[in-house]
Amino acid sequence: MKEMNYDIAVCGGGVAGVAAALASARRGMKTVLIEKTILPGGLATSGLVLVYLPLCNKRGTQMIYGISEELLLISNKYGPCDLDPDWKKNGRYVVDFSPGSLVLAMDELLEEAGVEIWLDSIITDCEVENDRLTGISVFNKSGTVKVKAKTFVDATGDADLLFLAGKPCNYSENSMVLWTIEHNEHAKSGHDFDDCSHLAIHADPLANPYTCENLSGWMVSDFVLEGRRRYRNLLKKEAAEGISNRKTHYPLTLQTQPPIRKGRCIQGLFTMDTGMESQSFEDSVGVLGDWRSEKVWQIPYRSLLPRDLKGVIAAGRCISAIGDAWEATRVIPVAAMTGEVAGIAATLAVRKDATPHELPYPELAEELRKTGILLEYPC
Ligand SMILES: Cc1cc2nc3c(=O)[nH]c(=O)nc-3n(C[C@H](O)[C@H](O)[C@H](O)COP(=O)(O)OP(=O)(O)OC[C@H]3O[C@@H](n4cnc5c(N)ncnc54)[C@H](O)[C@@H]3O)c2cc1C
């Protein structure tokens, strides 16, 4: 089997993986980003999520900076919305974007940073020696390739590396949802680019309760097919009732990522949980304002470090968080922030010939502060 070697292998090219790859490549690491689809951005782009939730708390105080802010600011580079110089919307730092526009801008950033990008490449297996991840198998049109790296970042959204390594993970239930970009002459979604293109976002088709738990290959297929079945039924119902017809309301594009918010996450050295808002941790790597409420949260470094596997650090919606904490941390701005933290921690670990678990926290904190990441709650 062909073998390729890197300093850092970032697994999964959602916003977390993109941020991690940018952070490590910009620090001179030989970085590969491995993504199973052909688009960077994951749920944010292929999942048509297109709302960059706030970088600030409910009072409008910015809490997230760094690459997360950079991605937000370039999200409309290729159109169509304008960001005001003071781009707060309804008092919060939040932006709508065209998924295609963000893809083009992220491609550009990754290329400029010198990240080696593997698209259409799926990670299928992990090699573990003495509880340390040492290699992964990647399948693409060239067959199966072994990727060796000094450190891996699990940014697969569902902790695939930990799962493939046979380590225990946390799971959550998911409620039915389907987002489409559609032509709908009778509806307005309220999203910024409606004015330009008559697009509408359709969520929760025929919103009957449907939840599923225990992420599996079969569950994903059932979940996605049920969402599209409901959407078909909605279109048929509207036509039967004379509300719209196939000329006035039809899909333009559908999600190509399963709309699973919280599938599977790592079991970390520390697990964030309900009720831990406002807590301070001695190993904080960032703060965030809860997108739903006035709550604020700190993220401890230990929640990015798997309890049972070294040589790997988690980023994005698969860090170790359950309950309310998972809900607060799983969104785009926070996923990008933990991605950047993971990329920086991986880099510092590689420079010391250590694992992210062995990295002294003060060294990480110093580098995070230098990049402008807030570690303490703002006053
Ligand atoms: C329906 C829905 C609505 C949402 N609404 C919002 C919203 O309005 N605003 C907001 O901020 N957030 C929202 N979110 C949450 C947010 O979109 C995601 O949680 C966030 O984008 C996660 O980023 P990520 O990089 O951690 O994971 P993902 O976006 O899941 O990225 C993981 C990437 O890894 C790749 N991958 C997975 N497994 C493998 C493998 N084995 N090999 C190679 N590649 C692999 C995937 O293809 C994907 O590109 C929503 C989520 C859902 C499901």
The ligand as an SDF file (V2000), in Angstrom:
LIG
                    3D

 53 58  0  0  0  0  0  0  0  0999 V2000
  -29.8860   21.1050    9.9740 C   0  0  0  0  0  0  0  0  0  0  0  0
  -28.7820   21.8860   10.6050 C   0  0  0  0  0  0  0  0  0  0  0  0
  -28.9110   23.2440   10.7790 C   0  0  0  0  0  0  0  0  0  0  0  0
  -27.8860   23.9860   11.3350 C   0  0  0  0  0  0  0  0  0  0  0  0
  -28.0170   25.3300   11.4520 N   0  0  0  0  0  0  0  0  0  0  0  0
  -26.9500   26.0680   11.8230 C   0  0  0  0  0  0  0  0  0  0  0  0
  -26.9730   27.4890   11.7050 C   0  0  0  0  0  0  0  0  0  0  0  0
  -27.9720   28.0800   11.2900 O   0  0  0  0  0  0  0  0  0  0  0  0
  -25.8440   28.1640   12.0440 N   0  0  0  0  0  0  0  0  0  0  0  0
  -24.7200   27.5530   12.5380 C   0  0  0  0  0  0  0  0  0  0  0  0
  -23.7430   28.2440   12.8560 O   0  0  0  0  0  0  0  0  0  0  0  0
  -24.6900   26.2090   12.6730 N   0  0  0  0  0  0  0  0  0  0  0  0
  -25.7510   25.4630   12.2930 C   0  0  0  0  0  0  0  0  0  0  0  0
  -25.6830   24.1010   12.3290 N   0  0  0  0  0  0  0  0  0  0  0  0
  -24.4830   23.4670   12.8740 C   0  0  0  0  0  0  0  0  0  0  0  0
  -23.2650   23.6040   11.9970 C   0  0  0  0  0  0  0  0  0  0  0  0
  -23.5980   23.6680   10.6590 O   0  0  0  0  0  0  0  0  0  0  0  0
  -22.3110   22.4240   12.1680 C   0  0  0  0  0  0  0  0  0  0  0  0
  -22.3570   21.8670   13.4310 O   0  0  0  0  0  0  0  0  0  0  0  0
  -20.8980   22.8790   11.8800 C   0  0  0  0  0  0  0  0  0  0  0  0
  -20.8590   23.3980   10.5740 O   0  0  0  0  0  0  0  0  0  0  0  0
  -19.9970   21.6880   12.1080 C   0  0  0  0  0  0  0  0  0  0  0  0
  -18.7400   21.8640   11.5150 O   0  0  0  0  0  0  0  0  0  0  0  0
  -17.6620   20.7020   11.6130 P   0  0  0  0  0  0  0  0  0  0  0  0
  -16.5430   21.1120   10.7550 O   0  0  0  0  0  0  0  0  0  0  0  0
  -17.4080   20.3830   13.0380 O   0  0  0  0  0  0  0  0  0  0  0  0
  -18.3800   19.3900   11.0560 O   0  0  0  0  0  0  0  0  0  0  0  0
  -19.0140   19.0550    9.5650 P   0  0  0  0  0  0  0  0  0  0  0  0
  -19.5270   20.2830    8.9970 O   0  0  0  0  0  0  0  0  0  0  0  0
  -19.8850   17.9250    9.8400 O   0  0  0  0  0  0  0  0  0  0  0  0
  -17.7150   18.6410    8.7780 O   0  0  0  0  0  0  0  0  0  0  0  0
  -17.1600   17.3480    8.8480 C   0  0  0  0  0  0  0  0  0  0  0  0
  -16.4820   17.0730    7.5260 C   0  0  0  0  0  0  0  0  0  0  0  0
  -15.8060   15.8210    7.6070 O   0  0  0  0  0  0  0  0  0  0  0  0
  -16.0460   15.0810    6.4270 C   0  0  0  0  0  0  0  0  0  0  0  0
  -15.9250   13.6630    6.8080 N   0  0  0  0  0  0  0  0  0  0  0  0
  -16.7030   12.9910    7.6770 C   0  0  0  0  0  0  0  0  0  0  0  0
  -16.2880   11.7260    7.7860 N   0  0  0  0  0  0  0  0  0  0  0  0
  -15.2140   11.6010    6.9640 C   0  0  0  0  0  0  0  0  0  0  0  0
  -14.3610   10.5200    6.6320 C   0  0  0  0  0  0  0  0  0  0  0  0
  -14.5050    9.3030    7.1950 N   0  0  0  0  0  0  0  0  0  0  0  0
  -13.3760   10.7330    5.7230 N   0  0  0  0  0  0  0  0  0  0  0  0
  -13.2080   11.9590    5.1610 C   0  0  0  0  0  0  0  0  0  0  0  0
  -13.9990   13.0160    5.4350 N   0  0  0  0  0  0  0  0  0  0  0  0
  -14.9880   12.8400    6.3340 C   0  0  0  0  0  0  0  0  0  0  0  0
  -17.4400   15.4750    6.0060 C   0  0  0  0  0  0  0  0  0  0  0  0
  -17.6540   15.2520    4.6340 O   0  0  0  0  0  0  0  0  0  0  0  0
  -17.4710   16.9650    6.3720 C   0  0  0  0  0  0  0  0  0  0  0  0
  -17.0410   17.7890    5.3130 O   0  0  0  0  0  0  0  0  0  0  0  0
  -26.7080   23.3360   11.7730 C   0  0  0  0  0  0  0  0  0  0  0  0
  -26.5800   21.9510   11.6090 C   0  0  0  0  0  0  0  0  0  0  0  0
  -27.6130   21.2360   11.0340 C   0  0  0  0  0  0  0  0  0  0  0  0
  -27.4480   19.7540   10.8590 C   0  0  0  0  0  0  0  0  0  0  0  0
  1  2  1  0
  2  3  1  0
  2 52  2  0
  3  4  2  0
  4  5  1  0
  4 50  1  0
  5  6  2  0
  6  7  1  0
  6 13  1  0
  7  8  2  0
  7  9  1  0
  9 10  1  0
 10 11  2  0
 10 12  1  0
 12 13  2  0
 13 14  1  0
 14 15  1  0
 14 50  1  0
 15 16  1  0
 16 17  1  0
 16 18  1  0
 18 19  1  0
 18 20  1  0
 20 21  1  0
 20 22  1  0
 22 23  1  0
 23 24  1  0
 24 25  2  0
 24 26  1  0
 24 27  1  0
 27 28  1  0
 28 29  2  0
 28 30  1  0
 28 31  1  0
 31 32  1  0
 32 33  1  0
 33 34  1  0
 33 48  1  0
 34 35  1  0
 35 36  1  0
 35 46  1  0
 36 37  1  0
 36 45  1  0
 37 38  2  0
 38 39  1  0
 39 40  1  0
 39 45  2  0
 40 41  1  0
 40 42  2  0
 42 43  1  0
 43 44  2  0
 44 45  1  0
 46 47  1  0
 46 48  1  0
 48 49  1  0
 50 51  2  0
 51 52  1  0
 52 53  1  0
M  END
$$$$
